[in-house]
Amino acid sequence: MTDSGPVLPWLVIRQDENGNRYRVGRYATRTEAEKVVGRLDGDGDRRRLYIVERMGRAAS
């Protein structure tokens, strides 16, 4: 943790069928973010895409 708060560099982004992107949450580790994506993606709605990205650049 830093003076400005916890470091949460991993983002979960939802992208809809029109290409609009929305930040769902920020997480400390990629593994934690991927677990969230797994839960969110389980609803079967294929019109939404969930992406894990590191702040400042797209994650590979």
Backbone as a printed PyTorch tensor [residue, N CA C, xyz], in Angstrom:
tensor([[[  0.8440,  -1.1660,   0.0000],
         [  0.0000,   0.0000,   0.0000],
         [  0.8950,   1.2370,   0.0000]],

        [[  0.4790,   2.2540,  -0.7340],
         [  1.2270,   3.4970,  -0.7930],
         [  0.5080,   4.5660,   0.0120]],

        [[  1.1050,   5.7450,   0.1000],
         [  0.4620,   6.8510,   0.8020],
         [ -0.8670,   7.2510,   0.1720]],

        [[ -1.0120,   7.0160,  -1.1330],
         [ -2.2470,   7.3910,  -1.8210],
         [ -3.2750,   6.2700,  -1.8290]],

        [[ -2.9790,   5.1300,  -1.2260],
         [ -3.9230,   4.0220,  -1.1660],
         [ -3.3420,   2.7600,  -1.7750]],

        [[ -4.1490,   1.7110,  -1.8340],
         [ -3.6660,   0.4470,  -2.3730],
         [ -3.3920,   0.5370,  -3.8660]],

        [[ -2.4570,  -0.2750,  -4.3440],
         [ -2.1270,  -0.3190,  -5.7600],
         [ -3.0340,  -1.3630,  -6.4160]],

        [[ -3.8610,  -0.9180,  -7.3510],
         [ -4.8070,  -1.7930,  -8.0460],
         [ -4.6300,  -1.6080,  -9.5570]],

        [[ -3.5720,  -2.2170, -10.1200],
         [ -3.2570,  -1.9380, -11.5240],
         [ -4.0660,  -2.7300, -12.5550]],

        [[ -4.7930,  -3.7530, -12.1270],
         [ -5.5160,  -4.5980, -13.0800],
         [ -6.9680,  -4.1690, -13.1820]],

        [[ -7.4210,  -3.9320, -14.4090],
         [ -8.7780,  -3.4800, -14.6770],
         [ -9.5870,  -4.5930, -15.3230]],

        [[-10.8740,  -4.6510, -14.9870],
         [-11.8220,  -5.4650, -15.7380],
         [-12.6760,  -4.4750, -16.5170]],

        [[-12.7050,  -4.6590, -17.8270],
         [-13.4270,  -3.7880, -18.7400],
         [-14.5360,  -4.6050, -19.4020]],

        [[-15.7420,  -4.0200, -19.4720],
         [-16.8260,  -4.6440, -20.2270],
         [-16.9690,  -3.8870, -21.5350]],

        [[-16.9990,  -4.6420, -22.6260],
         [-17.2240,  -4.0360, -23.9370],
         [-18.5180,  -4.5970, -24.4960]],

        [[-19.4430,  -3.7000, -24.8790],
         [-20.7300,  -4.1600, -25.3960],
         [-20.6770,  -4.3480, -26.9050]],

        [[-21.8040,  -4.7490, -27.4890],
         [-21.8620,  -5.0600, -28.9230],
         [-21.6120,  -3.8470, -29.8120]],

        [[-21.7190,  -2.6540, -29.2710],
         [-21.4570,  -1.4320, -30.0400],
         [-20.0260,  -0.9190, -29.8800]],

        [[-19.2160,  -1.6330, -29.1140],
         [-17.8360,  -1.2290, -28.9020],
         [-17.6340,  -0.2700, -27.7400]],

        [[-18.7130,   0.0520, -27.0190],
         [-18.5900,   0.9160, -25.8370],
         [-17.9020,   0.1430, -24.7230]],

        [[-16.9970,   0.8100, -24.0130],
         [-16.2130,   0.1630, -22.9550],
         [-16.5180,   0.8150, -21.6160]],

        [[-16.6540,  -0.0230, -20.5830],
         [-16.9650,   0.4390, -19.2330],
         [-16.0570,  -0.2750, -18.2380]],

        [[-15.4760,   0.4840, -17.3300],
         [-14.6440,  -0.1380, -16.2920],
         [-15.5570,  -0.7610, -15.2460]],

        [[-15.3660,  -2.0430, -14.9900],
         [-16.1580,  -2.7910, -14.0190],
         [-15.4980,  -2.7300, -12.6490]],

        [[-14.1640,  -2.8330, -12.6090],
         [-13.4660,  -2.8070, -11.3290],
         [-11.9660,  -2.7860, -11.5050]],

        [[-11.2810,  -2.5430, -10.3900],
         [ -9.8100,  -2.5390, -10.3460],
         [ -9.3780,  -3.5610,  -9.2960]],

        [[ -8.2820,  -4.2770,  -9.5890],
         [ -7.8390,  -5.3720,  -8.7330],
         [ -6.3280,  -5.3700,  -8.5810]],

        [[ -5.8640,  -5.9750,  -7.5100],
         [ -4.4360,  -6.0010,  -7.1900],
         [ -3.6610,  -6.9650,  -8.0810]],

        [[ -4.2910,  -8.0730,  -8.4710],
         [ -3.5810,  -9.0690,  -9.2700],
         [ -4.3910,  -9.4420, -10.5020]],

        [[ -3.6820,  -9.9190, -11.5000],
         [ -4.3580, -10.3820, -12.7170],
         [ -5.2560, -11.5760, -12.4020]],

        [[ -4.7900, -12.4640, -11.5410],
         [ -5.5710, -13.6410, -11.1760],
         [ -6.9110, -13.2470, -10.5690]],

        [[ -6.8870, -12.2690,  -9.6810],
         [ -8.1200, -11.7880,  -9.0570],
         [ -9.0710, -11.2180, -10.1170]],

        [[ -8.5390, -10.4260, -11.0400],
         [ -9.3590,  -9.8410, -12.1050],
         [ -9.9400, -10.9260, -13.0110]],

        [[ -9.1510, -11.9430, -13.3250],
         [ -9.6330, -13.0280, -14.1800],
         [-10.7300, -13.8450, -13.4950]],

        [[-10.6580, -13.9970, -12.1860],
         [-11.7300, -14.6880, -11.4520],
         [-13.0350, -13.9190, -11.5680]],

        [[-12.9610, -12.6000, -11.4750],
         [-14.1570, -11.7590, -11.6240],
         [-14.7260, -11.9230, -13.0290]],

        [[-13.8670, -11.9050, -14.0430],
         [-14.3180, -12.0930, -15.4190],
         [-15.0120, -13.4470, -15.5680]],

        [[-14.4630, -14.4720, -14.9610],
         [-15.0700, -15.7990, -15.0200],
         [-16.4830, -15.8230, -14.4530]],

        [[-16.6840, -15.1170, -13.3480],
         [-18.0240, -15.0500, -12.7510],
         [-18.9690, -14.2400, -13.6230]],

        [[-18.5040, -13.1160, -14.1340],
         [-19.3570, -12.2490, -14.9460],
         [-19.6850, -12.8830, -16.2940]],

        [[-18.7370, -13.5780, -16.8560],
         [-18.9100, -14.1940, -18.1650],
         [-19.8290, -15.4060, -18.1080]],

        [[-20.0920, -15.9030, -16.9370],
         [-20.9080, -17.1030, -16.7710],
         [-22.3910, -16.9020, -17.0200]],

        [[-22.8370, -15.6660, -17.2520],
         [-24.2660, -15.4340, -17.4440],
         [-24.7530, -15.8110, -18.8390]],

        [[-23.8280, -16.1000, -19.7680],
         [-24.1990, -16.5690, -21.0970],
         [-24.5800, -15.4800, -22.0850]],

        [[-24.5030, -14.2210, -21.7010],
         [-24.8500, -13.1230, -22.6090],
         [-23.6430, -12.8210, -23.4890]],

        [[-23.6650, -13.2510, -24.7200],
         [-22.5260, -13.1040, -25.6320],
         [-22.4740, -11.7310, -26.2900]],

        [[-23.3680, -10.8290, -25.9250],
         [-23.3170,  -9.4720, -26.4760],
         [-22.3020,  -8.6250, -25.7280]],

        [[-21.8050,  -9.1500, -24.5990],
         [-20.8100,  -8.4250, -23.8070],
         [-19.5180,  -9.2180, -23.7840]],

        [[-18.4280,  -8.4920, -23.7700],
         [-17.0980,  -9.0820, -23.6980],
         [-16.3990,  -8.4800, -22.4890]],

        [[-15.8090,  -9.3180, -21.6550],
         [-15.0610,  -8.8280, -20.5050],
         [-13.5770,  -9.0200, -20.7710]],

        [[-12.8090,  -7.9810, -20.4880],
         [-11.3830,  -7.9410, -20.8040],
         [-10.6080,  -7.5680, -19.5450]],

        [[ -9.4630,  -8.2140, -19.3450],
         [ -8.5440,  -7.8430, -18.2630],
         [ -7.4160,  -7.0390, -18.8920]],

        [[ -7.1680,  -5.8410, -18.3510],
         [ -6.0870,  -4.9830, -18.8350],
         [ -5.2990,  -4.4570, -17.6490]],

        [[ -4.0150,  -4.2430, -17.8760],
         [ -3.1860,  -3.5680, -16.8820],
         [ -3.2880,  -2.0660, -17.1480]],

        [[ -3.4040,  -1.2830, -16.1020],
         [ -3.5240,   0.1670, -16.2900],
         [ -2.3740,   0.6870, -17.1250]],

        [[ -2.6960,   1.5130, -18.1000],
         [ -1.6790,   2.1280, -18.9390],
         [ -1.3560,   1.3650, -20.2020]],

        [[ -1.7610,   0.0950, -20.2700],
         [ -1.5020,  -0.6890, -21.4830],
         [ -2.3840,  -1.9170, -21.4670]],

        [[ -2.6760,  -2.4410, -22.6290],
         [ -3.4880,  -3.6560, -22.7470],
         [ -2.6650,  -4.8420, -22.2720]],

        [[ -3.3070,  -5.7360, -21.5470],
         [ -2.6400,  -6.9440, -21.0690],
         [ -2.6260,  -7.9820, -22.1820]],

        [[ -1.5870,  -8.7770, -22.2240],
         [ -1.5020,  -9.8050, -23.2560],
         [ -2.1280, -11.0930, -22.7790]]])
